[in-house]
Amino acid sequence: MFEIALFIVVGIFAGILAGLLGVGGGSIIVPTLFFVFSWLNFPDATNIQMAIATSLACIVITSISSTISHNKKDGVRWDVFIVLSIGIPMGAFIGVNFIYLVSDLLLKLIIAVFIIYVGISSFSNKKSEFIEIKSSAPKNIVVGSIIGLLSIPLGIGGGSFCVPYLRMLGFDIRRAIGTSAACGITISIASTILFLLKDSLDSLNPNLGIIYWPAVFWISMSSVFFTRVGANMSYRINEELLKKIFGAVIILLGILLFIN
């Protein structure tokens, strides 16, 4: 029962973050799932890989819900999304295979460093300055593949990379967040399919599989409503306080993951 309650709480946080900040919640989901899987006595050698794959499967529903909410407010540039989505599966393919090739210790260190960095960045009051660049279909396809490649090993929906890139293209923050949420759909669906195909051929954990479906169900169900809440909040409030709370939480999770 405690396990289900924890998944529901994680889904609430992930949903709010997806709607408010354009991220899929992977920075919260991955380390939390790692600790839950360790607590459940799942095989230590595959816990971090399972956490990554499960996080990306959770982000399917979160991203769809967030995209619907942002689209109602004309916050999604579908033309740019489509071109980026051509490249994303190419990068996702490499990213999924990377997870099977590297050690669980290296993956833990990469994720811990990344989420600590994201957490520290949340406390910065400095306004980001973006050098505007021109958009083109070939460039967006290449960038989409890079976003897919970088997002998969971290178990995230790509918002940490997609939003800054869209800002460089001259998008206002609302449309950057909305379009990033849409890209999260492609990243999460592509990676989930690739994980299932890869797992059927070369399973890291034959008894459980690479995706822990009970976690996917409870996190996804609880995140749907709160994604809409987060999306509405992004149009109504100054999100600085929430960003700092988010930053403090994931810094703690990153440190715990780093020393575990």
TITI-12942 format. One record per atom (N, C-alpha, C): x, y negated, z; atom name. Coordinates in steps of 0.1 Angstrom, whole numbers. Each point is the difference from the previous one (the first is absolute). Layout:
X  Y  Z  CA $
...
END
This chain:
8  12  0  N $
-8  -12  0  CA $
9  -13  0  C $
11  1  8  N $
9  -11  0  CA $
6  -3  -14  C $
3  11  -6  N $
6  -1  -14  CA $
-10  -7  -9  C $
-13  3  0  N $
-10  -7  -9  CA $
-1  -14  4  C $
-1  -3  13  N $
-1  -14  5  CA $
12  -8  -5  C $
12  5  0  N $
12  -7  -4  CA $
-1  -3  -15  C $
-4  10  -8  N $
-2  -2  -14  CA $
-9  -11  -3  C $
-11  0  7  N $
-10  -11  -2  CA $
5  -14  3  C $
8  -1  11  N $
6  -13  3  CA $
10  -4  -11  C $
8  10  -4  N $
10  -3  -11  CA $
-8  -5  -12  C $
-11  6  -4  N $
-8  -4  -11  CA $
-5  -14  1  C $
-4  -4  12  N $
-5  -13  2  CA $
11  -10  -3  C $
12  2  6  N $
11  -9  -2  CA $
4  0  -15  C $
0  11  -6  N $
4  1  -14  CA $
-10  -7  -9  C $
-13  1  3  N $
-10  -7  -8  CA $
1  -15  1  C $
2  -5  12  N $
1  -14  2  CA $
12  -6  -8  C $
11  7  1  N $
13  -4  -6  CA $
-2  0  -15  C $
-7  10  -6  N $
-2  2  -14  CA $
-8  -12  -5  C $
-10  -3  7  N $
-9  -11  -5  CA $
6  -14  2  C $
7  -2  11  N $
5  -13  4  CA $
13  -4  -7  C $
9  10  0  N $
14  -3  -5  CA $
3  6  -13  C $
-8  9  -6  N $
2  6  -12  CA $
10  12  1  C $
2  5  12  N $
8  12  1  CA $
-9  12  4  C $
4  12  -4  N $
-8  11  2  CA $
0  6  14  C $
7  -5  9  N $
1  5  14  CA $
10  10  2  C $
8  4  -10  N $
10  10  2  CA $
10  -3  10  C $
3  -12  3  N $
10  -4  10  CA $
-5  4  14  C $
-13  1  2  N $
-6  5  12  CA $
-2  15  0  C $
-5  5  -12  N $
-4  14  -1  CA $
11  9  1  C $
11  -2  -7  N $
11  9  -1  CA $
7  3  13  C $
4  -10  8  N $
7  3  13  CA $
-10  6  10  C $
-13  -4  -1  N $
-10  5  10  CA $
-2  15  -3  C $
-2  3  -13  N $
-2  14  -4  CA $
12  9  4  C $
12  -6  -2  N $
12  8  4  CA $
0  4  15  C $
-4  -10  8  N $
0  3  15  CA $
-12  10  3  C $
-11  -1  -7  N $
-11  9  2  CA $
4  14  -4  C $
6  1  -12  N $
4  14  -5  CA $
10  6  10  C $
9  -8  5  N $
10  5  10  CA $
-7  5  12  C $
-10  -8  5  N $
-8  4  12  CA $
-8  13  -3  C $
-4  2  -12  N $
-8  12  -4  CA $
9  12  -2  C $
13  -2  2  N $
10  10  -2  CA $
1  6  -14  C $
-2  -9  -10  N $
2  3  -14  CA $
15  2  -2  C $
4  7  -10  N $
15  2  -2  CA $
7  -13  -2  C $
10  -2  9  N $
8  -13  0  CA $
6  -4  -14  C $
4  10  -7  N $
7  -2  -13  CA $
-9  -6  -11  C $
-13  1  2  N $
-9  -6  -10  CA $
-10  -10  5  C $
1  -4  12  N $
-9  -10  6  CA $
0  -14  -8  C $
12  -5  -3  N $
0  -13  -6  CA $
-5  1  -15  C $
3  11  -7  N $
-5  2  -13  CA $
-15  1  0  C $
-6  7  10  N $
-14  1  1  CA $
-7  -13  3  C $
7  -8  9  N $
-5  -13  3  CA $
-1  -9  -12  C $
10  0  -8  N $
1  -8  -12  CA $
-11  4  -10  C $
-1  13  -3  N $
-10  5  -9  CA $
-15  -3  5  C $
-2  3  13  N $
-13  -3  6  CA $
-4  -14  -1  C $
10  -9  3  N $
-2  -14  0  CA $
-5  -5  -14  C $
7  5  -10  N $
-4  -4  -14  CA $
-14  5  -4  C $
-3  12  5  N $
-14  5  -3  CA $
-10  -8  7  C $
3  -5  13  N $
-9  -9  7  CA $
-3  -13  -7  C $
11  -5  -7  N $
-1  -13  -6  CA $
-9  0  -12  C $
-3  11  -6  N $
-10  1  -11  CA $
-13  -7  3  C $
-6  4  11  N $
-13  -6  4  CA $
2  -14  5  C $
11  -3  8  N $
2  -13  5  CA $
2  -10  -12  C $
7  3  -10  N $
3  -9  -11  CA $
-13  -2  -8  C $
-7  10  -2  N $
-13  -1  -8  CA $
-9  -10  7  C $
-2  2  13  N $
-9  -8  8  CA $
5  -15  0  C $
13  -2  2  N $
6  -13  0  CA $
-2  -7  -14  C $
2  8  -11  N $
-1  -6  -13  CA $
-14  -4  -3  C $
-10  8  4  N $
-14  -4  -2  CA $
-3  -13  7  C $
5  -1  12  N $
-3  -12  8  CA $
6  -13  -7  C $
13  2  -4  N $
7  -12  -6  CA $
-6  -3  -14  C $
-5  10  -7  N $
-5  -2  -14  CA $
-13  -8  1  C $
-8  2  11  N $
-12  -8  2  CA $
2  -15  1  C $
13  -3  4  N $
4  -14  1  CA $
9  -4  -11  C $
-1  7  -11  N $
9  -3  -12  CA $
15  0  4  C $
4  10  8  N $
13  0  5  CA $
9  10  -7  C $
-4  6  -11  N $
8  10  -6  CA $
2  -3  -15  C $
13  -1  -4  N $
3  -2  -14  CA $
2  14  -7  C $
-11  4  -6  N $
-1  14  -6  CA $
10  2  -11  C $
3  -11  -8  N $
9  1  -11  CA $
14  4  5  C $
4  -7  10  N $
14  3  5  CA $
0  13  7  C $
-11  3  8  N $
-1  13  6  CA $
2  12  -10  C $
-7  -1  -11  N $
1  11  -10  CA $
14  2  -5  C $
7  -11  -3  N $
13  2  -5  CA $
10  5  10  C $
-1  -5  13  N $
8  5  10  CA $
-2  15  3  C $
-13  4  -2  N $
-4  14  3  CA $
5  10  -11  C $
4  -5  -11  N $
7  8  -10  CA $
13  5  5  C $
7  -9  7  N $
14  4  4  CA $
0  7  14  C $
-10  -3  8  N $
0  6  14  CA $
2  15  0  C $
-8  8  -8  N $
2  15  1  CA $
14  4  -3  C $
7  -7  -9  N $
14  4  -4  CA $
9  -1  13  C $
-1  -11  7  N $
8  -1  12  CA $
-5  9  11  C $
-13  2  1  N $
-5  10  10  CA $
5  14  -2  C $
2  4  -12  N $
5  13  -3  CA $
14  2  6  C $
8  -10  -2  N $
14  0  5  CA $
0  -1  15  C $
-9  -8  6  N $
-1  -2  14  CA $
-4  13  7  C $
-10  7  -5  N $
-5  13  6  CA $
12  10  0  C $
7  1  -11  N $
11  10  0  CA $
11  -4  9  C $
2  -13  2  N $
10  -5  9  CA $
-2  5  14  C $
-13  0  4  N $
-4  5  14  CA $
4  14  2  C $
-1  8  -10  N $
4  14  1  CA $
15  3  0  C $
7  -10  -5  N $
15  2  -2  CA $
8  -5  12  C $
-5  -10  7  N $
8  -6  11  CA $
-4  7  14  C $
9  -2  9  N $
-3  6  14  CA $
-11  -8  7  C $
-6  6  10  N $
-10  -6  8  CA $
6  -12  8  C $
12  2  4  N $
7  -10  8  CA $
2  -13  -8  C $
5  2  -12  N $
2  -12  -9  CA $
-13  -7  -3  C $
-11  7  -2  N $
-13  -6  -2  CA $
-5  -8  12  C $
2  6  12  N $
-4  -7  12  CA $
8  -13  2  C $
13  0  -3  N $
8  -12  1  CA $
-4  -10  -10  C $
-3  4  -12  N $
-4  -10  -11  CA $
-13  -6  5  C $
-10  8  4  N $
-13  -6  4  CA $
1  -9  12  C $
8  5  10  N $
2  -8  13  CA $
6  -14  -3  C $
10  0  -9  N $
6  -13  -3  CA $
-9  -9  -8  C $
-8  6  -9  N $
-9  -8  -8  CA $
-11  -6  9  C $
-6  8  8  N $
-12  -6  8  CA $
5  -10  11  C $
12  3  5  N $
6  -10  9  CA $
2  -14  -7  C $
5  1  -12  N $
2  -12  -9  CA $
-13  -7  -2  C $
-10  8  -4  N $
-13  -6  -3  CA $
-6  -7  13  C $
2  7  11  N $
-5  -5  13  CA $
7  -13  4  C $
13  -1  -2  N $
8  -12  3  CA $
-5  -11  -10  C $
-2  3  -12  N $
-4  -10  -10  CA $
-13  -6  4  C $
-9  7  7  N $
-13  -5  3  CA $
1  -11  10  C $
11  -2  7  N $
2  -10  10  CA $
6  -13  -6  C $
3  1  -13  N $
6  -12  -7  CA $
-11  -10  -3  C $
2  -13  4  N $
-9  -10  -4  CA $
4  -8  -13  C $
11  5  -5  N $
5  -7  -12  CA $
-9  4  -12  C $
-4  -10  -7  N $
-8  3  -12  CA $
9  6  -11  C $
-5  11  -6  N $
8  6  -11  CA $
-1  -8  -12  C $
12  -2  -6  N $
1  -7  -12  CA $
3  10  -12  C $
-9  -1  -10  N $
2  10  -11  CA $
4  -7  -12  C $
10  5  -7  N $
4  -5  -13  CA $
-9  6  -10  C $
-8  -8  -7  N $
-10  5  -9  CA $
7  6  -13  C $
-5  11  -4  N $
5  7  -12  CA $
-12  2  -10  C $
4  2  -12  N $
-11  2  -10  CA $
-3  15  0  C $
-13  2  -2  N $
-5  14  0  CA $
-1  5  -15  C $
4  13  -1  N $
-2  7  -13  CA $
-3  14  2  C $
-7  7  -9  N $
-4  14  2  CA $
12  9  2  C $
11  0  -8  N $
11  9  3  CA $
6  -3  14  C $
1  -12  4  N $
6  -3  13  CA $
-9  5  11  C $
-13  -2  -1  N $
-9  5  10  CA $
0  15  1  C $
2  7  -11  N $
1  15  0  CA $
12  4  7  C $
11  -6  -2  N $
13  3  7  CA $
-1  -3  15  C $
-6  -11  3  N $
-2  -4  14  CA $
-9  10  7  C $
-11  4  -7  N $
-9  9  5  CA $
6  13  4  C $
9  5  -9  N $
8  13  3  CA $
9  -2  12  C $
6  -12  2  N $
9  -2  11  CA $
-8  -1  13  C $
-12  -6  0  N $
-9  -1  11  CA $
-4  14  4  C $
-4  8  -9  N $
-4  14  2  CA $
12  8  7  C $
12  -2  -6  N $
11  7  5  CA $
4  -3  15  C $
-1  -13  3  N $
4  -5  13  CA $
-11  3  10  C $
-13  0  -4  N $
-11  2  10  CA $
-1  14  5  C $
2  10  -9  N $
-3  14  4  CA $
9  5  12  C $
13  -2  -1  N $
8  5  12  CA $
-3  -7  13  C $
-7  -12  -1  N $
-4  -7  12  CA $
-14  3  5  C $
-8  7  -9  N $
-13  3  4  CA $
-10  -11  0  C $
3  -11  -9  N $
-8  -12  1  CA $
-7  -2  -14  C $
-10  -9  0  N $
-7  -3  -12  CA $
6  -10  -9  C $
12  -5  3  N $
7  -8  -9  CA $
-2  -15  2  C $
-8  -4  10  N $
-3  -14  2  CA $
13  -8  3  C $
9  6  7  N $
12  -7  5  CA $
9  -4  -12  C $
-2  7  -12  N $
8  -3  -12  CA $
-9  -8  -10  C $
-13  5  -1  N $
-9  -6  -10  CA $
-3  -14  2  C $
-4  -4  13  N $
-4  -13  3  CA $
11  -10  -3  C $
12  2  4  N $
11  -10  -4  CA $
2  -1  -15  C $
-1  11  -7  N $
2  -1  -15  CA $
-11  -8  -6  C $
-13  2  4  N $
-11  -7  -5  CA $
1  -15  3  C $
5  -3  12  N $
2  -14  3  CA $
11  -6  -9  C $
10  7  -4  N $
10  -5  -10  CA $
-7  -2  -13  C $
-10  7  -3  N $
-7  -2  -13  CA $
-10  -12  1  C $
0  -7  12  N $
-9  -12  1  CA $
-13  3  6  C $
-3  12  5  N $
-13  3  6  CA $
-1  -7  13  C $
-12  -5  3  N $
-3  -5  14  CA $
-1  12  9  C $
2  -2  13  N $
1  11  9  CA $
-12  9  0  C $
-12  -6  -1  N $
-12  9  0  CA $
0  10  -12  C $
3  -5  -12  N $
0  9  -11  CA $
12  10  0  C $
11  -5  6  N $
11  9  1  CA $
-3  12  9  C $
-7  -3  11  N $
-5  10  10  CA $
-10  10  -7  C $
-10  -6  -7  N $
-10  8  -6  CA $
5  9  -11  C $
9  -5  -8  N $
6  8  -11  CA $
9  10  5  C $
7  -3  11  N $
9  10  7  CA $
-8  11  5  C $
-12  -3  6  N $
-9  11  5  CA $
-4  9  -11  C $
-3  -5  -12  N $
-3  8  -11  CA $
11  9  -4  C $
12  -5  0  N $
12  8  -4  CA $
2  11  10  C $
-4  -2  13  N $
1  10  10  CA $
-9  12  -3  C $
-11  -2  -8  N $
-8  11  -4  CA $
8  10  -9  C $
7  -7  -10  N $
8  8  -10  CA $
12  7  7  C $
7  -7  9  N $
11  6  8  CA $
-5  12  8  C $
-11  -2  7  N $
-4  11  9  CA $
-6  12  -7  C $
-8  -2  -11  N $
-5  11  -7  CA $
11  7  -8  C $
9  -7  -6  N $
11  7  -8  CA $
8  8  10  C $
4  -6  11  N $
8  8  10  CA $
-7  12  6  C $
-13  -2  3  N $
-7  12  6  CA $
-1  11  -10  C $
-3  -3  -13  N $
0  11  -10  CA $
14  6  -2  C $
10  -8  0  N $
14  5  -2  CA $
4  9  12  C $
-4  -5  12  N $
4  8  12  CA $
-8  14  0  C $
-12  0  -4  N $
-7  13  -1  CA $
5  9  -10  C $
4  -6  -12  N $
6  9  -10  CA $
14  5  4  C $
8  -9  6  N $
13  4  5  CA $
-1  10  11  C $
-9  -2  9  N $
-2  9  11  CA $
-4  14  -4  C $
-8  1  -11  N $
-5  13  -5  CA $
12  8  -6  C $
10  -7  -4  N $
12  7  -6  CA $
11  2  10  C $
2  -10  9  N $
12  0  9  CA $
-4  -6  13  C $
-8  8  8  N $
-6  -5  12  CA $
11  -2  11  C $
0  -11  6  N $
9  -2  12  CA $
-5  6  12  C $
-14  2  1  N $
-6  5  11  CA $
-12  9  -4  C $
3  13  -3  N $
-10  9  -6  CA $
-13  1  9  C $
2  -1  13  N $
-11  3  9  CA $
-10  -12  1  C $
5  -12  -2  N $
-8  -12  2  CA $
-2  -8  -13  C $
9  1  -9  N $
0  -8  -12  CA $
7  -14  3  C $
2  -7  -10  N $
7  -13  1  CA $
-9  -11  5  C $
-13  1  -2  N $
-10  -10  4  CA $
-9  6  11  C $
-1  -7  11  N $
-8  5  12  CA $
-14  -6  -2  C $
-9  7  -5  N $
-13  -5  -4  CA $
-9  -5  11  C $
0  6  12  N $
-8  -5  11  CA $
4  -15  3  C $
13  -3  -1  N $
4  -14  2  CA $
-5  -9  -11  C $
1  5  -12  N $
-5  -8  -12  CA $
-15  -3  2  C $
-8  10  4  N $
-14  -2  2  CA $
-3  -11  10  C $
5  1  12  N $
-4  -9  11  CA $
6  -14  -2  C $
12  -1  -5  N $
6  -13  -3  CA $
-7  -7  -11  C $
-3  8  -10  N $
-7  -6  -12  CA $
-14  -5  4  C $
-8  8  7  N $
-13  -3  4  CA $
-1  -13  9  C $
9  -1  9  N $
0  -11  9  CA $
6  -13  -6  C $
8  2  -11  N $
6  -12  -6  CA $
-9  -7  -10  C $
-10  7  -5  N $
-9  -5  -10  CA $
-7  -13  4  C $
-6  0  11  N $
-8  -11  5  CA $
10  -12  4  C $
11  4  6  N $
9  -11  5  CA $
8  -6  -11  C $
1  7  -11  N $
7  -6  -12  CA $
-9  -12  -4  C $
-13  1  -1  N $
-8  -11  -3  CA $
1  -11  10  C $
1  3  13  N $
1  -10  10  CA $
13  -8  -2  C $
11  8  -3  N $
13  -7  -3  CA $
-1  -9  -12  C $
-6  5  -11  N $
-1  -8  -12  CA $
-8  -13  3  C $
-11  1  7  N $
-7  -12  3  CA $
7  -10  9  C $
8  6  9  N $
9  -8  9  CA $
10  -8  -8  C $
5  6  -11  N $
11  -6  -7  CA $
-5  -13  -7  C $
-13  -1  -2  N $
-6  -12  -6  CA $
-5  -11  10  C $
1  4  13  N $
-6  -8  10  CA $
10  -5  11  C $
10  8  3  N $
9  -4  11  CA $
14  -2  -4  C $
8  -6  9  N $
14  -1  -1  CA $
5  13  6  C $
7  8  -8  N $
4  14  4  CA $
13  0  8  C $
6  -11  3  N $
13  0  6  CA $
1  8  14  C $
-10  -2  8  N $
0  7  13  CA $
-1  15  -2  C $
-9  4  -9  N $
-1  15  -3  CA $
12  5  -6  C $
7  -7  -8  N $
13  4  -6  CA $
10  3  11  C $
0  -9  10  N $
10  1  11  CA $
-4  13  9  C $
-12  2  2  N $
-4  12  8  CA $
4  12  -8  C $
-3  0  -13  N $
3  11  -9  CA $
15  3  1  C $
8  -11  -1  N $
14  0  0  CA $
6  7  13  C $
-6  -4  11  N $
5  5  13  CA $
-3  15  1  C $
-12  4  -5  N $
-4  15  1  CA $
10  8  -9  C $
2  -4  -12  N $
8  8  -9  CA $
15  0  4  C $
5  -11  6  N $
14  0  4  CA $
1  10  11  C $
-9  1  9  N $
0  10  11  CA $
0  14  -6  C $
-9  2  -10  N $
-1  14  -7  CA $
13  3  -7  C $
6  -10  -6  N $
13  2  -8  CA $
11  4  10  C $
1  -7  11  N $
10  3  10  CA $
-2  14  5  C $
-12  4  4  N $
-3  13  5  CA $
4  11  -11  C $
-4  -3  -12  N $
4  9  -11  CA $
15  2  -2  C $
7  -12  2  N $
14  0  -2  CA $
7  8  10  C $
-5  0  13  N $
8  7  11  CA $
-6  14  2  C $
-11  3  -6  N $
-6  13  3  CA $
8  12  -7  C $
END
